[in-house]
Amino acid sequence: MRSLVGFLAGLLFGIGLIVSGMADPAKVLAFLDLFGAWDPSLAFVMGAAVLVTFLGFRLVLRRRAPVLMERFELPGTKLIDGRLLTGAVVFGIGWGIGGFCPGPAITALPLLAPGTLVFVPAMLLGLWAGVKVREARNPARGDDAAAASRP
């Protein structure tokens, strides 16, 4: 049942990305071009997403447990550290260069949107490289600990 619900949630998310224009790299790049031909329409999409998420968390976290899981999976820390900042910078640079972030890129892959055939493999390579760098820095953790700490 969890797999079906997860699939349906992912499908709904992907459809929302396509309908909102978030899977169109040209629209995203126009949104990020603050001093050029700025297209503010995605600000409304992001604002709506933040509002729905804010309200959704307030409602869902009133429950003792999720409907299909034993417990909630929430971040264990609110610490802003170098790993978080580095990840945010790399994410932002990739988003600004390619016009994609991971969700919309994977959503746009079957649409053969320009750049997805380069961006998605590069993103996967970057994820793999990040894991290898983390493992090299912390060899004692091993694969099981590294996999458990991945988001």
DRENROGU-944978 format. One record per atom (N, C-alpha, C): x, y, z. Coordinates in steps of 0.2 Angstrom, whole numbers, always signed. Example, Ala and Ser with C-alpha at 12.3 -4.5 7.8 and 13.67 -1.06 7.14 Angstrom:
% DRENROGU-944978
site east = +66; north = -28; up = +39
site east = +62; north = -22; up = +39
site east = +66; north = -16; up = +39
site east = +64; north = -11; up = +35
site east = +68; north = -5; up = +36
site east = +64; north = +0; up = +39
***
This chain:
% DRENROGU-944978
site east = +4; north = -6; up = +0
site east = +0; north = +0; up = +0
site east = +4; north = +6; up = +0
site east = +10; north = +6; up = +4
site east = +14; north = +12; up = +4
site east = +17; north = +13; up = -3
site east = +19; north = +8; up = -6
site east = +22; north = +9; up = -13
site east = +17; north = +13; up = -18
site east = +11; north = +10; up = -17
site east = +5; north = +13; up = -22
site east = +4; north = +21; up = -20
site east = +4; north = +22; up = -13
site east = +3; north = +29; up = -11
site east = +9; north = +33; up = -13
site east = +15; north = +31; up = -12
site east = +21; north = +34; up = -14
site east = +21; north = +36; up = -22
site east = +19; north = +31; up = -26
site east = +19; north = +31; up = -33
site east = +14; north = +37; up = -35
site east = +8; north = +36; up = -32
site east = +3; north = +41; up = -34
site east = +5; north = +48; up = -31
site east = +8; north = +49; up = -26
site east = +10; north = +56; up = -23
site east = +16; north = +58; up = -28
site east = +20; north = +54; up = -30
site east = +25; north = +56; up = -35
site east = +22; north = +58; up = -42
site east = +17; north = +54; up = -44
site east = +14; north = +56; up = -50
site east = +10; north = +63; up = -50
site east = +7; north = +64; up = -44
site east = +4; north = +70; up = -43
site east = +9; north = +76; up = -43
site east = +14; north = +75; up = -39
site east = +20; north = +80; up = -39
site east = +22; north = +81; up = -46
site east = +24; north = +76; up = -50
site east = +26; north = +77; up = -57
site east = +21; north = +81; up = -61
site east = +15; north = +79; up = -61
site east = +10; north = +83; up = -65
site east = +10; north = +90; up = -62
site east = +10; north = +91; up = -56
site east = +10; north = +98; up = -53
site east = +16; north = +102; up = -56
site east = +22; north = +99; up = -56
site east = +28; north = +102; up = -59
site east = +27; north = +104; up = -66
site east = +24; north = +100; up = -70
site east = +23; north = +101; up = -77
site east = +18; north = +107; up = -78
site east = +12; north = +106; up = -75
site east = +7; north = +111; up = -75
site east = +9; north = +118; up = -73
site east = +13; north = +118; up = -68
site east = +16; north = +125; up = -65
site east = +21; north = +128; up = -69
site east = +24; north = +124; up = -74
site east = +30; north = +127; up = -77
site east = +37; north = +125; up = -74
site east = +37; north = +122; up = -68
site east = +43; north = +121; up = -65
site east = +48; north = +116; up = -69
site east = +45; north = +112; up = -73
site east = +49; north = +107; up = -77
site east = +51; north = +110; up = -84
site east = +50; north = +117; up = -85
site east = +52; north = +120; up = -91
site east = +58; north = +124; up = -89
site east = +64; north = +122; up = -91
site east = +71; north = +126; up = -89
site east = +71; north = +133; up = -91
site east = +68; north = +134; up = -97
site east = +68; north = +141; up = -99
site east = +64; north = +146; up = -95
site east = +58; north = +143; up = -92
site east = +54; north = +147; up = -88
site east = +58; north = +148; up = -81
site east = +61; north = +143; up = -79
site east = +65; north = +143; up = -72
site east = +70; north = +148; up = -73
site east = +74; north = +148; up = -79
site east = +80; north = +153; up = -80
site east = +77; north = +160; up = -80
site east = +71; north = +161; up = -83
site east = +68; north = +168; up = -84
site east = +66; north = +170; up = -77
site east = +64; north = +165; up = -72
site east = +63; north = +167; up = -66
site east = +69; north = +169; up = -62
site east = +74; north = +166; up = -63
site east = +81; north = +167; up = -60
site east = +84; north = +174; up = -62
site east = +82; north = +176; up = -68
site east = +86; north = +182; up = -71
site east = +83; north = +188; up = -69
site east = +84; north = +190; up = -62
site east = +82; north = +196; up = -59
site east = +83; north = +202; up = -62
site east = +88; north = +203; up = -66
site east = +90; north = +210; up = -69
site east = +89; north = +210; up = -76
site east = +86; north = +205; up = -79
site east = +85; north = +204; up = -86
site east = +77; north = +204; up = -88
site east = +76; north = +198; up = -91
site east = +69; north = +197; up = -93
site east = +65; north = +193; up = -88
site east = +65; north = +196; up = -82
site east = +62; north = +192; up = -76
site east = +55; north = +190; up = -77
site east = +54; north = +184; up = -76
site east = +47; north = +181; up = -76
site east = +45; north = +179; up = -69
site east = +41; north = +183; up = -65
site east = +39; north = +182; up = -58
site east = +34; north = +176; up = -57
site east = +32; north = +173; up = -62
site east = +26; north = +169; up = -61
site east = +28; north = +163; up = -57
site east = +34; north = +160; up = -57
site east = +36; north = +155; up = -52
site east = +36; north = +157; up = -45
site east = +36; north = +163; up = -44
site east = +36; north = +165; up = -37
site east = +29; north = +163; up = -34
site east = +24; north = +164; up = -38
site east = +17; north = +162; up = -35
site east = +17; north = +154; up = -34
site east = +20; north = +150; up = -38
site east = +20; north = +143; up = -38
site east = +24; north = +142; up = -31
site east = +30; north = +145; up = -30
site east = +34; north = +143; up = -24
site east = +30; north = +146; up = -18
site east = +27; north = +152; up = -18
site east = +23; north = +154; up = -13
site east = +18; north = +149; up = -11
site east = +14; north = +147; up = -16
site east = +9; north = +142; up = -14
site east = +11; north = +136; up = -11
site east = +17; north = +133; up = -14
site east = +20; north = +127; up = -11
site east = +22; north = +128; up = -4
site east = +25; north = +134; up = -2
site east = +27; north = +135; up = +5
site east = +21; north = +136; up = +9
site east = +16; north = +139; up = +7
site east = +10; north = +139; up = +11
site east = +7; north = +133; up = +12
site east = +6; north = +129; up = +7
site east = +3; north = +122; up = +8
site east = +7; north = +118; up = +12
site east = +14; north = +118; up = +12
site east = +18; north = +114; up = +16
site east = +18; north = +116; up = +23
site east = +18; north = +123; up = +24
site east = +17; north = +126; up = +31
site east = +11; north = +123; up = +34
site east = +5; north = +124; up = +31
site east = -1; north = +122; up = +34
site east = -1; north = +114; up = +34
site east = +1; north = +110; up = +29
site east = +1; north = +103; up = +30
site east = +5; north = +100; up = +35
site east = +11; north = +103; up = +37
site east = +15; north = +101; up = +43
site east = +11; north = +102; up = +49
site east = +8; north = +108; up = +50
site east = +4; north = +110; up = +56
site east = -1; north = +104; up = +57
site east = -5; north = +102; up = +52
site east = -10; north = +98; up = +52
site east = -8; north = +90; up = +53
site east = -3; north = +88; up = +49
site east = +0; north = +81; up = +50
site east = +3; north = +80; up = +56
site east = +7; north = +85; up = +59
site east = +11; north = +84; up = +65
site east = +7; north = +84; up = +71
site east = +0; north = +85; up = +71
site east = -4; north = +84; up = +76
site east = -6; north = +77; up = +78
site east = -4; north = +73; up = +73
site east = -6; north = +65; up = +73
site east = +0; north = +62; up = +77
site east = -2; north = +57; up = +80
site east = +4; north = +53; up = +84
site east = +9; north = +50; up = +79
site east = +6; north = +47; up = +74
site east = +10; north = +44; up = +69
site east = +7; north = +45; up = +62
site east = +11; north = +44; up = +57
site east = +9; north = +44; up = +50
site east = +4; north = +39; up = +49
site east = +0; north = +39; up = +43
site east = -5; north = +34; up = +42
site east = -2; north = +28; up = +40
site east = +3; north = +28; up = +36
site east = +6; north = +22; up = +33
site east = +13; north = +20; up = +36
site east = +15; north = +23; up = +41
site east = +22; north = +22; up = +44
site east = +21; north = +22; up = +52
site east = +26; north = +19; up = +55
site east = +26; north = +18; up = +62
site east = +27; north = +25; up = +66
site east = +32; north = +29; up = +62
site east = +34; north = +35; up = +65
site east = +35; north = +40; up = +60
site east = +36; north = +47; up = +62
site east = +38; north = +52; up = +57
site east = +45; north = +52; up = +56
site east = +47; north = +53; up = +50
site east = +55; north = +54; up = +49
site east = +56; north = +61; up = +48
site east = +58; north = +64; up = +53
site east = +60; north = +72; up = +53
site east = +67; north = +73; up = +54
site east = +70; north = +78; up = +52
site east = +77; north = +80; up = +53
site east = +79; north = +80; up = +61
site east = +85; north = +77; up = +62
site east = +87; north = +77; up = +69
site east = +90; north = +83; up = +72
site east = +91; north = +88; up = +68
site east = +95; north = +94; up = +70
site east = +92; north = +100; up = +66
site east = +93; north = +105; up = +69
site east = +92; north = +112; up = +65
site east = +98; north = +116; up = +64
site east = +104; north = +112; up = +65
site east = +110; north = +115; up = +64
site east = +112; north = +117; up = +57
site east = +114; north = +123; up = +56
site east = +116; north = +126; up = +49
site east = +124; north = +125; up = +49
site east = +126; north = +120; up = +45
site east = +133; north = +119; up = +45
site east = +136; north = +119; up = +38
site east = +143; north = +118; up = +38
site east = +146; north = +118; up = +31
site east = +143; north = +114; up = +26
site east = +141; north = +108; up = +28
site east = +138; north = +103; up = +23
site east = +132; north = +106; up = +20
site east = +128; north = +108; up = +25
site east = +121; north = +111; up = +23
site east = +122; north = +117; up = +18
site east = +127; north = +122; up = +20
site east = +128; north = +127; up = +16
site east = +131; north = +126; up = +9
site east = +136; north = +121; up = +9
site east = +139; north = +118; up = +3
site east = +134; north = +115; up = -2
site east = +129; north = +111; up = +1
site east = +124; north = +108; up = -3
site east = +119; north = +113; up = -6
site east = +118; north = +118; up = -2
site east = +113; north = +124; up = -4
site east = +117; north = +128; up = -10
site east = +123; north = +129; up = -10
site east = +127; north = +133; up = -15
site east = +127; north = +128; up = -21
site east = +129; north = +122; up = -20
site east = +129; north = +118; up = -26
site east = +123; north = +117; up = -30
site east = +117; north = +116; up = -26
site east = +111; north = +116; up = -28
site east = +109; north = +122; up = -32
site east = +110; north = +128; up = -29
site east = +108; north = +134; up = -32
site east = +112; north = +135; up = -39
site east = +119; north = +133; up = -39
site east = +123; north = +134; up = -45
site east = +120; north = +130; up = -50
site east = +119; north = +123; up = -49
site east = +116; north = +119; up = -53
site east = +109; north = +121; up = -56
site east = +105; north = +124; up = -52
site east = +98; north = +126; up = -54
site east = +99; north = +132; up = -58
site east = +104; north = +137; up = -57
site east = +105; north = +143; up = -61
site east = +108; north = +141; up = -68
site east = +112; north = +136; up = -68
site east = +115; north = +134; up = -74
site east = +111; north = +130; up = -79
site east = +108; north = +125; up = -76
site east = +104; north = +121; up = -80
site east = +96; north = +122; up = -80
site east = +94; north = +126; up = -75
site east = +86; north = +128; up = -75
site east = +82; north = +122; up = -72
site east = +86; north = +117; up = -69
site east = +83; north = +111; up = -66
site east = +85; north = +111; up = -59
site east = +81; north = +108; up = -55
site east = +83; north = +105; up = -49
site east = +80; north = +97; up = -50
site east = +82; north = +93; up = -45
site east = +81; north = +86; up = -46
site east = +74; north = +84; up = -48
site east = +69; north = +86; up = -44
site east = +62; north = +84; up = -46
site east = +60; north = +86; up = -53
site east = +60; north = +92; up = -54
site east = +58; north = +94; up = -61
site east = +63; north = +91; up = -67
site east = +69; north = +90; up = -65
site east = +73; north = +87; up = -70
site east = +71; north = +79; up = -72
site east = +69; north = +76; up = -67
site east = +67; north = +69; up = -68
site east = +60; north = +69; up = -71
site east = +56; north = +74; up = -69
site east = +49; north = +74; up = -72
site east = +50; north = +76; up = -80
site east = +55; north = +80; up = -81
site east = +55; north = +83; up = -88
site east = +59; north = +77; up = -93
site east = +62; north = +73; up = -89
site east = +66; north = +68; up = -93
site east = +62; north = +64; up = -99
site east = +56; north = +62; up = -97
site east = +52; north = +58; up = -102
site east = +49; north = +63; up = -107
site east = +49; north = +70; up = -106
site east = +47; north = +75; up = -110
site east = +52; north = +77; up = -115
site east = +58; north = +74; up = -114
site east = +64; north = +76; up = -118
site east = +66; north = +83; up = -118
site east = +65; north = +87; up = -113
site east = +66; north = +94; up = -112
site east = +73; north = +95; up = -113
site east = +75; north = +101; up = -117
site east = +82; north = +102; up = -118
site east = +86; north = +102; up = -112
site east = +92; north = +98; up = -112
site east = +96; north = +98; up = -107
site east = +95; north = +93; up = -102
site east = +90; north = +89; up = -102
site east = +89; north = +84; up = -97
site east = +93; north = +78; up = -98
site east = +95; north = +77; up = -104
site east = +99; north = +71; up = -106
site east = +106; north = +72; up = -103
site east = +108; north = +78; up = -102
site east = +114; north = +80; up = -99
site east = +114; north = +81; up = -92
site east = +109; north = +85; up = -90
site east = +108; north = +87; up = -83
site east = +107; north = +81; up = -78
site east = +103; north = +76; up = -80
site east = +101; north = +71; up = -75
site east = +107; north = +66; up = -74
site east = +111; north = +64; up = -80
site east = +117; north = +60; up = -78
site east = +122; north = +64; up = -74
site east = +123; north = +70; up = -76
site east = +128; north = +75; up = -72
site east = +125; north = +75; up = -64
site east = +119; north = +76; up = -63
site east = +116; north = +76; up = -56
site east = +118; north = +69; up = -53
site east = +116; north = +64; up = -56
site east = +118; north = +57; up = -53
site east = +125; north = +56; up = -52
site east = +129; north = +58; up = -56
site east = +137; north = +58; up = -55
site east = +139; north = +62; up = -49
site east = +136; north = +68; up = -49
site east = +137; north = +73; up = -43
site east = +135; north = +69; up = -36
site east = +129; north = +66; up = -36
site east = +127; north = +63; up = -30
site east = +132; north = +57; up = -28
site east = +134; north = +53; up = -33
site east = +139; north = +48; up = -32
site east = +145; north = +51; up = -30
site east = +148; north = +56; up = -33
site east = +154; north = +59; up = -31
site east = +154; north = +62; up = -23
site east = +148; north = +65; up = -22
site east = +147; north = +67; up = -15
site east = +147; north = +62; up = -10
site east = +144; north = +56; up = -11
site east = +145; north = +50; up = -7
site east = +152; north = +48; up = -6
site east = +155; north = +47; up = -12
site east = +162; north = +45; up = -12
site east = +167; north = +50; up = -8
site east = +166; north = +56; up = -8
site east = +170; north = +61; up = -4
site east = +168; north = +60; up = +3
site east = +162; north = +60; up = +5
site east = +160; north = +59; up = +12
site east = +163; north = +52; up = +15
site east = +163; north = +47; up = +11
site east = +166; north = +41; up = +13
site east = +173; north = +41; up = +14
site east = +177; north = +45; up = +9
site east = +184; north = +46; up = +10
site east = +186; north = +50; up = +16
site east = +181; north = +55; up = +18
site east = +183; north = +59; up = +24
site east = +181; north = +55; up = +30
site east = +177; north = +50; up = +30
site east = +175; north = +47; up = +36
site east = +175; north = +39; up = +34
site east = +181; north = +36; up = +33
site east = +181; north = +29; up = +31
site east = +179; north = +24; up = +37
site east = +179; north = +26; up = +43
site east = +176; north = +22; up = +48
site east = +169; north = +21; up = +48
site east = +165; north = +26; up = +45
site east = +158; north = +25; up = +45
site east = +155; north = +19; up = +41
site east = +159; north = +18; up = +36
site east = +157; north = +12; up = +31
site east = +150; north = +14; up = +27
site east = +149; north = +9; up = +23
site east = +143; north = +10; up = +18
site east = +136; north = +11; up = +22
site east = +135; north = +6; up = +27
site east = +129; north = +6; up = +31
site east = +128; north = +13; up = +34
site east = +132; north = +16; up = +37
site east = +131; north = +22; up = +41
site east = +130; north = +28; up = +36
site east = +134; north = +28; up = +30
site east = +133; north = +33; up = +25
site east = +127; north = +32; up = +22
site east = +124; north = +26; up = +21
site east = +118; north = +26; up = +18
site east = +112; north = +28; up = +22
site east = +113; north = +26; up = +29
site east = +108; north = +28; up = +34
site east = +107; north = +36; up = +35
site east = +113; north = +39; up = +33
site east = +113; north = +46; up = +35
site east = +110; north = +50; up = +28
site east = +109; north = +47; up = +23
site east = +107; north = +50; up = +17
site east = +100; north = +52; up = +17
site east = +98; north = +58; up = +14
site east = +91; north = +60; up = +15
site east = +87; north = +56; up = +10
***
